Amino acid sequence: MPAAPGIIIRVVLLRRVGTGLGVGLGVGAGAAGIGWFYSSVLLDTSVRPVFPERVLAVGDGTVVLAASRLAAQPGTWGLRWATERGSGLAVMGPVAVADRREVVRPLVDGDTPEPGTPAVLDAGPYDPDPAARGLPFEDVDVPGPLGAYPAWWVPAAGDTWVVLVHGRGGARREALRILPTLHALGLPQLVITYRNDEGAPASPDGRYHLGDTEWEDVEAAVRFAVARGARRIVLYGWSMGGAVTGAFLDRSVEADRVAAVVWDAPLVDWRATLRRQARNRHLPPGLSPLATAVTSRRIGIDFDRFDLVRNPPAVRPPTLVVHSAGDTAVPVSASRALAAAAPGLDWPLRYLEVPEAEHTGSWNADPAAYERAVSSFLEDVLG
């Protein structure tokens, strides 16, 4: 979420040169402007591709990237770049060589970028659908509160279905990493969209509601699964998918059907996340509560309900939380706090923390270890 440098400069100058009531009014107006801007960015449903990395060279099965913290992320990642027809996508293996100027990684699969190409590391290294993971699937439409929601159904023999929910600004392909592991457990999978996703209905006001209404779309997906024979449900959510499924567990009459939950870098405290995002953008600390208050007025959200330590959901099934210590988007501290509080909340919760990796990058850092953790948890819980 980009900052608003012009507004920030105005606030600073007013603080330096003004006095009296005029200064207070000016700073207040400037702060309100920043709060409104920050809120607007938070609720904006448009997706604007950004390509911060640069390809320096390609050859001998490797790609050389300009050195950056993201370019040196551990493990297996996608590399995506714009093309005339859309985008190119390569799968990169772990870092082979890195210094202050460049990072060398093996090209494992996919397309080959041209030297000089702007690119971005992508936690989702597979595209465009479950066939990319060698899995049969069916495109289905889930009837929901705002219309028909496209989804992928990946069949399997069992009657415990997994409903997979991506994060804010994400897409269904976020789930492609874990589909083979879940399929091997005999679990049918429903990879859903929710309001404002590509191909899905828009919310009436065209804004994200940060889980406060999107949970109704998860409810529709659960009912779809039950109508097709699901006896139990596993919820699997990334990032804001944690907030969405958490709201479902608290509010849905279908929540008792959930036998297990897996959350990857979950958003379990919106206020903590917004404070972290404000620090990332070098906003004054006092502006985060203002932006939160503005957002609450605009969409009617009660942020207290999204602090799961203070207000745990009504239904608390066995839950696996995976979070990375290197996450700069959703603070790992919130997941740590939830794990520490879980015994007192009567919440059977297993916590796995991964070092270094960025937001939702725990699978990427070590796919085999991540998949073992998920499989072990679900086998223990589901029997």
Short mmCIF file of the C-alpha atoms (twelve columns), coordinates in Angstrom:
data_MODEL
# 
_entry.id   MODEL 
# 
loop_
_atom_site.group_PDB 
_atom_site.id 
_atom_site.type_symbol 
_atom_site.label_atom_id 
_atom_site.label_alt_id 
_atom_site.label_comp_id 
_atom_site.label_asym_id 
_atom_site.label_seq_id 
_atom_site.Cartn_x 
_atom_site.Cartn_y 
_atom_site.Cartn_z 
_atom_site.pdbx_PDB_model_num 
ATOM 1   C CA . MET A 1   0.000   0.000   0.000   1 
ATOM 2   C CA . PRO A 2   1.794   3.162   -1.141  1 
ATOM 3   C CA . ALA A 3   2.240   6.077   1.190   1 
ATOM 4   C CA . ALA A 4   0.981   9.594   0.518   1 
ATOM 5   C CA . PRO A 5   4.202   11.660  0.579   1 
ATOM 6   C CA . GLY A 6   2.565   14.971  -0.280  1 
ATOM 7   C CA . ILE A 7   0.180   14.782  2.657   1 
ATOM 8   C CA . ILE A 8   2.902   13.626  5.044   1 
ATOM 9   C CA . ILE A 9   5.121   16.559  4.066   1 
ATOM 10  C CA . ARG A 10  2.281   18.984  4.707   1 
ATOM 11  C CA . VAL A 11  1.751   17.638  8.207   1 
ATOM 12  C CA . VAL A 12  5.477   17.908  9.025   1 
ATOM 13  C CA . LEU A 13  5.728   21.486  7.783   1 
ATOM 14  C CA . LEU A 14  2.685   22.559  9.761   1 
ATOM 15  C CA . ARG A 15  4.161   21.107  12.915  1 
ATOM 16  C CA . ARG A 16  7.410   22.994  12.356  1 
ATOM 17  C CA . VAL A 17  6.232   26.457  11.428  1 
ATOM 18  C CA . GLY A 18  2.694   26.879  12.772  1 
ATOM 19  C CA . THR A 19  1.457   27.881  16.207  1 
ATOM 20  C CA . GLY A 20  -1.825  27.961  18.085  1 
ATOM 21  C CA . LEU A 21  -5.224  26.770  16.965  1 
ATOM 22  C CA . GLY A 22  -4.416  27.091  13.264  1 
ATOM 23  C CA . VAL A 23  -1.660  24.513  13.610  1 
ATOM 24  C CA . GLY A 24  -3.952  22.091  15.404  1 
ATOM 25  C CA . LEU A 25  -6.611  22.416  12.721  1 
ATOM 26  C CA . GLY A 26  -4.071  22.069  9.936   1 
ATOM 27  C CA . VAL A 27  -2.429  19.009  11.424  1 
ATOM 28  C CA . GLY A 28  -5.842  17.509  12.162  1 
ATOM 29  C CA . ALA A 29  -6.975  18.029  8.583   1 
ATOM 30  C CA . GLY A 30  -3.736  16.576  7.258   1 
ATOM 31  C CA . ALA A 31  -3.945  13.567  9.555   1 
ATOM 32  C CA . ALA A 32  -7.575  13.000  8.559   1 
ATOM 33  C CA . GLY A 33  -6.516  13.098  4.925   1 
ATOM 34  C CA . ILE A 34  -3.865  10.461  5.533   1 
ATOM 35  C CA . GLY A 35  -6.364  8.339   7.475   1 
ATOM 36  C CA . TRP A 36  -8.845  8.520   4.610   1 
ATOM 37  C CA . PHE A 37  -6.158  7.726   2.030   1 
ATOM 38  C CA . TYR A 38  -4.817  4.763   4.023   1 
ATOM 39  C CA . SER A 39  -8.367  3.482   4.482   1 
ATOM 40  C CA . SER A 40  -9.053  3.812   0.756   1 
ATOM 41  C CA . VAL A 41  -5.961  1.782   -0.104  1 
ATOM 42  C CA . LEU A 42  -6.984  -0.885  2.397   1 
ATOM 43  C CA . LEU A 43  -10.470 -1.236  0.898   1 
ATOM 44  C CA . ASP A 44  -9.406  -0.949  -2.747  1 
ATOM 45  C CA . THR A 45  -10.165 -4.143  -4.681  1 
ATOM 46  C CA . SER A 46  -8.179  -3.308  -7.812  1 
ATOM 47  C CA . VAL A 47  -4.977  -5.240  -8.465  1 
ATOM 48  C CA . ARG A 48  -1.983  -3.318  -9.826  1 
ATOM 49  C CA . PRO A 49  0.996   -5.531  -10.744 1 
ATOM 50  C CA . VAL A 50  4.336   -4.342  -9.380  1 
ATOM 51  C CA . PHE A 51  7.670   -5.708  -10.614 1 
ATOM 52  C CA . PRO A 52  10.388  -4.589  -8.172  1 
ATOM 53  C CA . GLU A 53  13.090  -7.108  -9.121  1 
ATOM 54  C CA . ARG A 54  15.347  -7.024  -12.165 1 
ATOM 55  C CA . VAL A 55  16.672  -9.926  -14.243 1 
ATOM 56  C CA . LEU A 56  20.378  -9.340  -14.903 1 
ATOM 57  C CA . ALA A 57  21.196  -12.470 -16.891 1 
ATOM 58  C CA . VAL A 58  19.902  -15.917 -17.851 1 
ATOM 59  C CA . GLY A 59  21.889  -18.960 -18.867 1 
ATOM 60  C CA . ASP A 60  22.969  -22.516 -18.048 1 
ATOM 61  C CA . GLY A 61  19.704  -23.225 -16.298 1 
ATOM 62  C CA . THR A 62  20.021  -20.263 -13.953 1 
ATOM 63  C CA . VAL A 63  18.672  -16.755 -13.580 1 
ATOM 64  C CA . VAL A 64  20.655  -13.863 -12.117 1 
ATOM 65  C CA . LEU A 65  18.638  -11.229 -10.243 1 
ATOM 66  C CA . ALA A 66  19.723  -7.868  -8.874  1 
ATOM 67  C CA . ALA A 67  20.391  -8.358  -5.167  1 
ATOM 68  C CA . SER A 68  17.491  -7.577  -2.838  1 
ATOM 69  C CA . ARG A 69  15.959  -9.038  0.286   1 
ATOM 70  C CA . LEU A 70  13.140  -10.603 -1.731  1 
ATOM 71  C CA . ALA A 71  15.384  -11.946 -4.480  1 
ATOM 72  C CA . ALA A 72  17.302  -13.853 -1.794  1 
ATOM 73  C CA . GLN A 73  14.237  -15.456 -0.185  1 
ATOM 74  C CA . PRO A 74  14.945  -19.056 0.832   1 
ATOM 75  C CA . GLY A 75  13.471  -22.028 -0.981  1 
ATOM 76  C CA . THR A 76  11.311  -22.484 -4.083  1 
ATOM 77  C CA . TRP A 77  9.614   -19.441 -5.625  1 
ATOM 78  C CA . GLY A 78  7.917   -18.320 -8.769  1 
ATOM 79  C CA . LEU A 79  9.337   -15.489 -10.842 1 
ATOM 80  C CA . ARG A 80  6.699   -13.553 -12.741 1 
ATOM 81  C CA . TRP A 81  7.030   -10.789 -15.331 1 
ATOM 82  C CA . ALA A 82  4.812   -8.948  -17.782 1 
ATOM 83  C CA . THR A 83  4.588   -10.036 -21.421 1 
ATOM 84  C CA . GLU A 84  2.569   -8.884  -24.404 1 
ATOM 85  C CA . ARG A 85  0.170   -11.778 -23.848 1 
ATOM 86  C CA . GLY A 86  -0.100  -11.418 -20.081 1 
ATOM 87  C CA . SER A 87  2.703   -12.709 -17.915 1 
ATOM 88  C CA . GLY A 88  5.614   -15.110 -17.909 1 
ATOM 89  C CA . LEU A 89  6.217   -17.488 -15.024 1 
ATOM 90  C CA . ALA A 90  9.284   -19.495 -14.067 1 
ATOM 91  C CA . VAL A 91  9.884   -21.736 -11.071 1 
ATOM 92  C CA . MET A 92  13.137  -20.939 -9.260  1 
ATOM 93  C CA . GLY A 93  14.956  -23.203 -6.842  1 
ATOM 94  C CA . PRO A 94  16.914  -22.209 -3.711  1 
ATOM 95  C CA . VAL A 95  19.612  -19.541 -3.899  1 
ATOM 96  C CA . ALA A 96  22.837  -20.894 -5.386  1 
ATOM 97  C CA . VAL A 97  25.047  -17.799 -5.014  1 
ATOM 98  C CA . ALA A 98  24.390  -14.384 -3.525  1 
ATOM 99  C CA . ASP A 99  26.459  -11.280 -2.876  1 
ATOM 100 C CA . ARG A 100 25.819  -7.562  -2.503  1 
ATOM 101 C CA . ARG A 101 25.079  -7.096  -6.211  1 
ATOM 102 C CA . GLU A 102 23.352  -10.231 -7.479  1 
ATOM 103 C CA . VAL A 103 21.487  -13.402 -6.593  1 
ATOM 104 C CA . VAL A 104 21.811  -16.570 -8.685  1 
ATOM 105 C CA . ARG A 105 19.032  -19.149 -8.585  1 
ATOM 106 C CA . PRO A 106 18.361  -22.287 -10.670 1 
ATOM 107 C CA . LEU A 107 15.488  -22.242 -13.158 1 
ATOM 108 C CA . VAL A 108 13.540  -25.393 -12.379 1 
ATOM 109 C CA . ASP A 109 10.592  -25.095 -14.743 1 
ATOM 110 C CA . GLY A 110 8.466   -22.732 -16.773 1 
ATOM 111 C CA . ASP A 111 9.270   -19.796 -19.035 1 
ATOM 112 C CA . THR A 112 12.578  -18.012 -19.454 1 
ATOM 113 C CA . PRO A 113 12.787  -14.238 -18.887 1 
ATOM 114 C CA . GLU A 114 14.919  -11.900 -20.971 1 
ATOM 115 C CA . PRO A 115 17.832  -10.042 -19.363 1 
ATOM 116 C CA . GLY A 116 16.763  -6.607  -18.206 1 
ATOM 117 C CA . THR A 117 13.177  -7.710  -17.535 1 
ATOM 118 C CA . PRO A 118 11.419  -6.256  -14.452 1 
ATOM 119 C CA . ALA A 119 10.011  -9.136  -12.409 1 
ATOM 120 C CA . VAL A 120 8.504   -10.093 -9.061  1 
ATOM 121 C CA . LEU A 121 8.958   -13.092 -6.774  1 
ATOM 122 C CA . ASP A 122 5.674   -14.959 -6.503  1 
ATOM 123 C CA . ALA A 123 4.847   -17.279 -3.604  1 
ATOM 124 C CA . GLY A 124 2.537   -19.117 -6.010  1 
ATOM 125 C CA . PRO A 125 4.911   -20.743 -8.522  1 
ATOM 126 C CA . TYR A 126 2.177   -22.639 -10.396 1 
ATOM 127 C CA . ASP A 127 -0.389  -21.493 -12.913 1 
ATOM 128 C CA . PRO A 128 -3.160  -21.455 -14.059 1 
ATOM 129 C CA . ASP A 129 -5.240  -24.201 -12.382 1 
ATOM 130 C CA . PRO A 130 -4.965  -27.629 -10.670 1 
ATOM 131 C CA . ALA A 131 -3.903  -29.240 -13.943 1 
ATOM 132 C CA . ALA A 132 -0.547  -27.512 -13.392 1 
ATOM 133 C CA . ARG A 133 -0.137  -29.874 -10.409 1 
ATOM 134 C CA . GLY A 134 -1.251  -32.915 -12.396 1 
ATOM 135 C CA . LEU A 135 -4.659  -33.071 -10.742 1 
ATOM 136 C CA . PRO A 136 -8.051  -33.596 -12.403 1 
ATOM 137 C CA . PHE A 137 -10.523 -30.880 -11.527 1 
ATOM 138 C CA . GLU A 138 -13.848 -29.381 -12.499 1 
ATOM 139 C CA . ASP A 139 -14.818 -25.735 -12.873 1 
ATOM 140 C CA . VAL A 140 -17.941 -25.201 -10.787 1 
ATOM 141 C CA . ASP A 141 -20.127 -22.261 -9.819  1 
ATOM 142 C CA . VAL A 142 -20.990 -21.907 -6.142  1 
ATOM 143 C CA . PRO A 143 -24.358 -20.187 -5.631  1 
ATOM 144 C CA . GLY A 144 -23.900 -17.483 -3.024  1 
ATOM 145 C CA . PRO A 145 -25.464 -14.381 -1.529  1 
ATOM 146 C CA . LEU A 146 -24.423 -12.101 -4.399  1 
ATOM 147 C CA . GLY A 147 -24.615 -14.531 -7.330  1 
ATOM 148 C CA . ALA A 148 -22.444 -17.310 -8.746  1 
ATOM 149 C CA . TYR A 149 -18.860 -17.684 -7.499  1 
ATOM 150 C CA . PRO A 150 -16.413 -19.640 -9.682  1 
ATOM 151 C CA . ALA A 151 -14.461 -22.388 -7.931  1 
ATOM 152 C CA . TRP A 152 -12.284 -25.397 -8.671  1 
ATOM 153 C CA . TRP A 153 -13.435 -28.754 -7.402  1 
ATOM 154 C CA . VAL A 154 -10.655 -31.330 -7.095  1 
ATOM 155 C CA . PRO A 155 -12.354 -34.699 -6.501  1 
ATOM 156 C CA . ALA A 156 -11.120 -37.424 -4.162  1 
ATOM 157 C CA . ALA A 157 -12.621 -40.466 -2.480  1 
ATOM 158 C CA . GLY A 158 -13.214 -39.089 1.013   1 
ATOM 159 C CA . ASP A 159 -16.212 -37.287 2.465   1 
ATOM 160 C CA . THR A 160 -14.219 -34.644 4.354   1 
ATOM 161 C CA . TRP A 161 -13.851 -31.665 2.060   1 
ATOM 162 C CA . VAL A 162 -11.269 -28.900 2.236   1 
ATOM 163 C CA . VAL A 163 -12.482 -25.375 1.447   1 
ATOM 164 C CA . LEU A 164 -9.464  -23.227 0.506   1 
ATOM 165 C CA . VAL A 165 -9.615  -19.435 0.920   1 
ATOM 166 C CA . HIS A 166 -6.968  -17.069 -0.471  1 
ATOM 167 C CA . GLY A 167 -5.870  -13.736 0.985   1 
ATOM 168 C CA . ARG A 168 -6.606  -10.090 0.202   1 
ATOM 169 C CA . GLY A 169 -5.754  -9.258  -3.403  1 
ATOM 170 C CA . GLY A 170 -4.831  -12.890 -4.028  1 
ATOM 171 C CA . ALA A 171 -6.283  -15.525 -6.307  1 
ATOM 172 C CA . ARG A 172 -7.177  -19.186 -6.325  1 
ATOM 173 C CA . ARG A 173 -3.748  -20.176 -7.618  1 
ATOM 174 C CA . GLU A 174 -2.417  -19.420 -4.111  1 
ATOM 175 C CA . ALA A 175 -3.802  -22.837 -3.184  1 
ATOM 176 C CA . LEU A 176 -2.061  -24.765 -5.968  1 
ATOM 177 C CA . ARG A 177 1.004   -25.348 -3.792  1 
ATOM 178 C CA . ILE A 178 -0.799  -27.554 -1.269  1 
ATOM 179 C CA . LEU A 179 -3.369  -29.339 -3.483  1 
ATOM 180 C CA . PRO A 180 -1.318  -32.518 -4.144  1 
ATOM 181 C CA . THR A 181 -0.695  -33.023 -0.414  1 
ATOM 182 C CA . LEU A 182 -4.375  -32.744 0.412   1 
ATOM 183 C CA . HIS A 183 -5.316  -34.949 -2.540  1 
ATOM 184 C CA . ALA A 184 -2.933  -37.647 -1.304  1 
ATOM 185 C CA . LEU A 185 -4.893  -37.667 1.980   1 
ATOM 186 C CA . GLY A 186 -8.069  -38.497 0.049   1 
ATOM 187 C CA . LEU A 187 -9.668  -35.108 0.685   1 
ATOM 188 C CA . PRO A 188 -11.894 -33.511 -1.990  1 
ATOM 189 C CA . GLN A 189 -11.017 -29.841 -2.345  1 
ATOM 190 C CA . LEU A 190 -13.026 -26.749 -3.200  1 
ATOM 191 C CA . VAL A 191 -10.817 -23.782 -4.101  1 
ATOM 192 C CA . ILE A 192 -13.151 -20.828 -3.885  1 
ATOM 193 C CA . THR A 193 -13.475 -17.218 -4.875  1 
ATOM 194 C CA . TYR A 194 -15.218 -14.570 -2.831  1 
ATOM 195 C CA . ARG A 195 -16.759 -11.191 -3.605  1 
ATOM 196 C CA . ASN A 196 -14.613 -8.813  -5.684  1 
ATOM 197 C CA . ASP A 197 -12.417 -11.638 -7.038  1 
ATOM 198 C CA . GLU A 198 -11.978 -11.943 -10.785 1 
ATOM 199 C CA . GLY A 199 -15.103 -13.611 -12.155 1 
ATOM 200 C CA . ALA A 200 -16.957 -13.364 -8.837  1 
ATOM 201 C CA . PRO A 201 -19.701 -10.877 -7.971  1 
ATOM 202 C CA . ALA A 202 -18.639 -7.463  -6.734  1 
ATOM 203 C CA . SER A 203 -19.640 -6.297  -3.290  1 
ATOM 204 C CA . PRO A 204 -22.474 -3.733  -3.411  1 
ATOM 205 C CA . ASP A 205 -20.103 -0.859  -2.580  1 
ATOM 206 C CA . GLY A 206 -17.179 -2.235  -4.608  1 
ATOM 207 C CA . ARG A 207 -14.909 -2.430  -1.539  1 
ATOM 208 C CA . TYR A 208 -13.253 -5.132  0.507   1 
ATOM 209 C CA . HIS A 209 -14.906 -5.628  3.873   1 
ATOM 210 C CA . LEU A 210 -11.864 -7.358  5.390   1 
ATOM 211 C CA . GLY A 211 -13.730 -10.551 6.301   1 
ATOM 212 C CA . ASP A 212 -16.781 -8.841  7.776   1 
ATOM 213 C CA . THR A 213 -19.008 -9.852  4.843   1 
ATOM 214 C CA . GLU A 214 -16.756 -12.207 2.853   1 
ATOM 215 C CA . TRP A 215 -17.390 -14.979 5.405   1 
ATOM 216 C CA . GLU A 216 -20.877 -15.329 3.914   1 
ATOM 217 C CA . ASP A 217 -19.262 -16.512 0.676   1 
ATOM 218 C CA . VAL A 218 -17.363 -19.187 2.607   1 
ATOM 219 C CA . GLU A 219 -20.680 -20.231 4.141   1 
ATOM 220 C CA . ALA A 220 -22.101 -20.639 0.643   1 
ATOM 221 C CA . ALA A 221 -19.098 -22.789 -0.313  1 
ATOM 222 C CA . VAL A 222 -19.577 -25.022 2.733   1 
ATOM 223 C CA . ARG A 223 -23.246 -25.497 1.852   1 
ATOM 224 C CA . PHE A 224 -22.232 -26.351 -1.716  1 
ATOM 225 C CA . ALA A 225 -19.833 -28.992 -0.394  1 
ATOM 226 C CA . VAL A 226 -22.453 -30.464 1.938   1 
ATOM 227 C CA . ALA A 227 -24.961 -30.665 -0.916  1 
ATOM 228 C CA . ARG A 228 -22.366 -32.660 -2.863  1 
ATOM 229 C CA . GLY A 229 -21.796 -35.164 -0.065  1 
ATOM 230 C CA . ALA A 230 -19.337 -33.557 2.355   1 
ATOM 231 C CA . ARG A 231 -19.761 -34.904 5.890   1 
ATOM 232 C CA . ARG A 232 -17.046 -32.760 7.477   1 
ATOM 233 C CA . ILE A 233 -15.180 -29.611 6.439   1 
ATOM 234 C CA . VAL A 234 -11.572 -28.488 6.743   1 
ATOM 235 C CA . LEU A 235 -10.986 -24.751 6.311   1 
ATOM 236 C CA . TYR A 236 -7.645  -23.697 4.827   1 
ATOM 237 C CA . GLY A 237 -6.876  -19.975 4.679   1 
ATOM 238 C CA . TRP A 238 -3.990  -17.720 3.807   1 
ATOM 239 C CA . SER A 239 -3.515  -14.182 5.180   1 
ATOM 240 C CA . MET A 240 -6.907  -12.394 5.101   1 
ATOM 241 C CA . GLY A 241 -8.355  -15.843 4.462   1 
ATOM 242 C CA . GLY A 242 -7.705  -16.319 8.185   1 
ATOM 243 C CA . ALA A 243 -9.889  -13.313 9.031   1 
ATOM 244 C CA . VAL A 244 -12.599 -14.488 6.625   1 
ATOM 245 C CA . THR A 245 -12.699 -18.053 7.960   1 
ATOM 246 C CA . GLY A 246 -12.396 -16.803 11.552  1 
ATOM 247 C CA . ALA A 247 -15.527 -14.711 11.028  1 
ATOM 248 C CA . PHE A 248 -17.226 -17.791 9.543   1 
ATOM 249 C CA . LEU A 249 -16.360 -19.816 12.665  1 
ATOM 250 C CA . ASP A 250 -17.850 -17.099 14.835  1 
ATOM 251 C CA . ARG A 251 -21.002 -16.288 12.900  1 
ATOM 252 C CA . SER A 252 -22.071 -19.092 10.583  1 
ATOM 253 C CA . VAL A 253 -24.710 -21.658 11.480  1 
ATOM 254 C CA . GLU A 254 -22.585 -24.087 9.437   1 
ATOM 255 C CA . ALA A 255 -19.483 -23.658 11.632  1 
ATOM 256 C CA . ASP A 256 -20.090 -26.878 13.585  1 
ATOM 257 C CA . ARG A 257 -19.378 -28.838 10.414  1 
ATOM 258 C CA . VAL A 258 -15.709 -27.777 10.552  1 
ATOM 259 C CA . ALA A 259 -13.448 -30.566 11.808  1 
ATOM 260 C CA . ALA A 260 -10.115 -28.764 11.382  1 
ATOM 261 C CA . VAL A 261 -8.554  -25.476 10.311  1 
ATOM 262 C CA . VAL A 262 -5.201  -24.716 8.689   1 
ATOM 263 C CA . TRP A 263 -4.083  -21.088 8.684   1 
ATOM 264 C CA . ASP A 264 -1.002  -19.870 6.838   1 
ATOM 265 C CA . ALA A 265 0.251   -16.405 7.914   1 
ATOM 266 C CA . PRO A 266 -3.271  -15.701 9.157   1 
ATOM 267 C CA . LEU A 267 -4.670  -12.304 9.886   1 
ATOM 268 C CA . VAL A 268 -5.913  -12.892 13.434  1 
ATOM 269 C CA . ASP A 269 -5.718  -9.270  14.640  1 
ATOM 270 C CA . TRP A 270 -6.557  -6.521  12.151  1 
ATOM 271 C CA . ARG A 271 -5.325  -3.714  14.391  1 
ATOM 272 C CA . ALA A 272 -1.909  -5.319  14.827  1 
ATOM 273 C CA . THR A 273 -1.668  -5.787  11.082  1 
ATOM 274 C CA . LEU A 274 -2.612  -2.185  10.337  1 
ATOM 275 C CA . ARG A 275 -0.034  -0.939  12.836  1 
ATOM 276 C CA . ARG A 276 2.608   -3.024  11.100  1 
ATOM 277 C CA . GLN A 277 1.547   -1.757  7.675   1 
ATOM 278 C CA . ALA A 278 1.690   1.838   8.930   1 
ATOM 279 C CA . ARG A 279 5.257   1.294   10.169  1 
ATOM 280 C CA . ASN A 280 6.174   -0.191  6.799   1 
ATOM 281 C CA . ARG A 281 5.041   3.063   5.204   1 
ATOM 282 C CA . HIS A 282 6.737   5.286   7.792   1 
ATOM 283 C CA . LEU A 283 3.440   6.782   8.945   1 
ATOM 284 C CA . PRO A 284 3.339   8.370   12.410  1 
ATOM 285 C CA . PRO A 285 2.135   5.742   14.947  1 
ATOM 286 C CA . GLY A 286 -0.848  7.844   15.965  1 
ATOM 287 C CA . LEU A 287 -2.309  7.720   12.477  1 
ATOM 288 C CA . SER A 288 -3.003  3.992   12.515  1 
ATOM 289 C CA . PRO A 289 -5.919  4.278   15.002  1 
ATOM 290 C CA . LEU A 290 -7.295  7.148   12.929  1 
ATOM 291 C CA . ALA A 291 -7.205  5.075   9.736   1 
ATOM 292 C CA . THR A 292 -8.821  2.203   11.634  1 
ATOM 293 C CA . ALA A 293 -11.608 4.488   12.863  1 
ATOM 294 C CA . VAL A 294 -12.168 5.879   9.359   1 
ATOM 295 C CA . THR A 295 -12.328 2.357   7.923   1 
ATOM 296 C CA . SER A 296 -14.766 1.258   10.609  1 
ATOM 297 C CA . ARG A 297 -17.108 4.133   9.769   1 
ATOM 298 C CA . ARG A 298 -16.870 3.530   6.030   1 
ATOM 299 C CA . ILE A 299 -17.694 -0.184  5.976   1 
ATOM 300 C CA . GLY A 300 -19.246 -0.741  9.415   1 
ATOM 301 C CA . ILE A 301 -16.613 -3.227  10.596  1 
ATOM 302 C CA . ASP A 302 -16.040 -3.833  14.315  1 
ATOM 303 C CA . PHE A 303 -12.285 -4.471  14.532  1 
ATOM 304 C CA . ASP A 304 -12.650 -5.851  18.059  1 
ATOM 305 C CA . ARG A 305 -14.322 -8.933  16.583  1 
ATOM 306 C CA . PHE A 306 -11.165 -9.590  14.541  1 
ATOM 307 C CA . ASP A 307 -8.850  -9.782  17.547  1 
ATOM 308 C CA . LEU A 308 -9.069  -13.530 18.066  1 
ATOM 309 C CA . VAL A 309 -7.150  -13.529 21.342  1 
ATOM 310 C CA . ARG A 310 -9.614  -11.179 23.030  1 
ATOM 311 C CA . ASN A 311 -12.625 -12.398 21.040  1 
ATOM 312 C CA . PRO A 312 -12.103 -15.994 19.905  1 
ATOM 313 C CA . PRO A 313 -14.659 -17.447 17.496  1 
ATOM 314 C CA . ALA A 314 -17.662 -19.281 18.892  1 
ATOM 315 C CA . VAL A 315 -16.504 -22.536 17.258  1 
ATOM 316 C CA . ARG A 316 -12.828 -23.452 17.806  1 
ATOM 317 C CA . PRO A 317 -11.909 -26.677 16.003  1 
ATOM 318 C CA . PRO A 318 -8.389  -28.142 16.070  1 
ATOM 319 C CA . THR A 319 -6.226  -25.611 14.251  1 
ATOM 320 C CA . LEU A 320 -2.755  -25.558 12.717  1 
ATOM 321 C CA . VAL A 321 -1.194  -22.096 12.458  1 
ATOM 322 C CA . VAL A 322 1.914   -21.704 10.301  1 
ATOM 323 C CA . HIS A 323 3.663   -18.343 10.260  1 
ATOM 324 C CA . SER A 324 7.099   -17.103 9.237   1 
ATOM 325 C CA . ALA A 325 9.303   -14.907 11.403  1 
ATOM 326 C CA . GLY A 326 10.282  -12.853 8.349   1 
ATOM 327 C CA . ASP A 327 6.711   -11.777 7.523   1 
ATOM 328 C CA . THR A 328 6.639   -8.001  6.971   1 
ATOM 329 C CA . ALA A 329 2.958   -7.857  5.965   1 
ATOM 330 C CA . VAL A 330 1.064   -9.655  8.760   1 
ATOM 331 C CA . PRO A 331 2.981   -9.649  12.061  1 
ATOM 332 C CA . VAL A 332 4.043   -13.028 13.380  1 
ATOM 333 C CA . SER A 333 3.559   -11.614 16.893  1 
ATOM 334 C CA . ALA A 334 -0.229  -11.937 16.510  1 
ATOM 335 C CA . SER A 335 0.035   -15.646 15.702  1 
ATOM 336 C CA . ARG A 336 2.445   -16.151 18.602  1 
ATOM 337 C CA . ALA A 337 -0.031  -14.437 20.920  1 
ATOM 338 C CA . LEU A 338 -2.861  -16.644 19.683  1 
ATOM 339 C CA . ALA A 339 -0.781  -19.788 20.169  1 
ATOM 340 C CA . ALA A 340 0.116   -18.711 23.713  1 
ATOM 341 C CA . ALA A 341 -3.498  -17.904 24.570  1 
ATOM 342 C CA . ALA A 342 -5.046  -21.005 22.952  1 
ATOM 343 C CA . PRO A 343 -4.955  -23.322 26.026  1 
ATOM 344 C CA . GLY A 344 -6.872  -20.760 28.064  1 
ATOM 345 C CA . LEU A 345 -9.372  -20.333 25.222  1 
ATOM 346 C CA . ASP A 346 -10.106 -24.076 25.064  1 
ATOM 347 C CA . TRP A 347 -8.738  -24.024 21.531  1 
ATOM 348 C CA . PRO A 348 -6.690  -27.075 20.429  1 
ATOM 349 C CA . LEU A 349 -4.070  -25.233 18.398  1 
ATOM 350 C CA . ARG A 350 -0.761  -26.400 16.973  1 
ATOM 351 C CA . TYR A 351 1.768   -23.713 16.023  1 
ATOM 352 C CA . LEU A 352 4.657   -23.955 13.558  1 
ATOM 353 C CA . GLU A 353 6.984   -20.999 13.048  1 
ATOM 354 C CA . VAL A 354 9.245   -20.846 10.004  1 
ATOM 355 C CA . PRO A 355 12.343  -18.609 9.983   1 
ATOM 356 C CA . GLU A 356 13.164  -15.908 7.428   1 
ATOM 357 C CA . ALA A 357 10.441  -16.370 4.808   1 
ATOM 358 C CA . GLU A 358 8.184   -13.539 3.705   1 
ATOM 359 C CA . HIS A 359 4.390   -13.365 3.922   1 
ATOM 360 C CA . THR A 360 2.738   -16.723 3.069   1 
ATOM 361 C CA . GLY A 361 6.191   -18.032 2.114   1 
ATOM 362 C CA . SER A 362 6.411   -20.866 4.645   1 
ATOM 363 C CA . TRP A 363 5.691   -23.513 1.995   1 
ATOM 364 C CA . ASN A 364 8.233   -21.913 -0.325  1 
ATOM 365 C CA . ALA A 365 10.993  -21.978 2.305   1 
ATOM 366 C CA . ASP A 366 10.781  -25.768 2.661   1 
ATOM 367 C CA . PRO A 367 7.945   -27.428 0.730   1 
ATOM 368 C CA . ALA A 368 8.616   -30.925 2.031   1 
ATOM 369 C CA . ALA A 369 8.679   -29.876 5.698   1 
ATOM 370 C CA . TYR A 370 5.567   -27.751 5.286   1 
ATOM 371 C CA . GLU A 371 3.658   -30.564 3.602   1 
ATOM 372 C CA . ARG A 372 4.710   -33.038 6.308   1 
ATOM 373 C CA . ALA A 373 3.420   -30.669 8.985   1 
ATOM 374 C CA . VAL A 374 0.051   -30.262 7.254   1 
ATOM 375 C CA . SER A 375 -0.318  -33.980 6.567   1 
ATOM 376 C CA . SER A 376 0.631   -34.951 10.127  1 
ATOM 377 C CA . PHE A 377 -1.831  -32.476 11.625  1 
ATOM 378 C CA . LEU A 378 -4.746  -33.541 9.447   1 
ATOM 379 C CA . GLU A 379 -4.054  -37.248 9.920   1 
ATOM 380 C CA . ASP A 380 -3.987  -36.762 13.698  1 
ATOM 381 C CA . VAL A 381 -7.175  -34.702 13.751  1 
ATOM 382 C CA . LEU A 382 -9.263  -36.431 11.115  1 
ATOM 383 C CA . GLY A 383 -8.209  -40.016 11.891  1 
# 
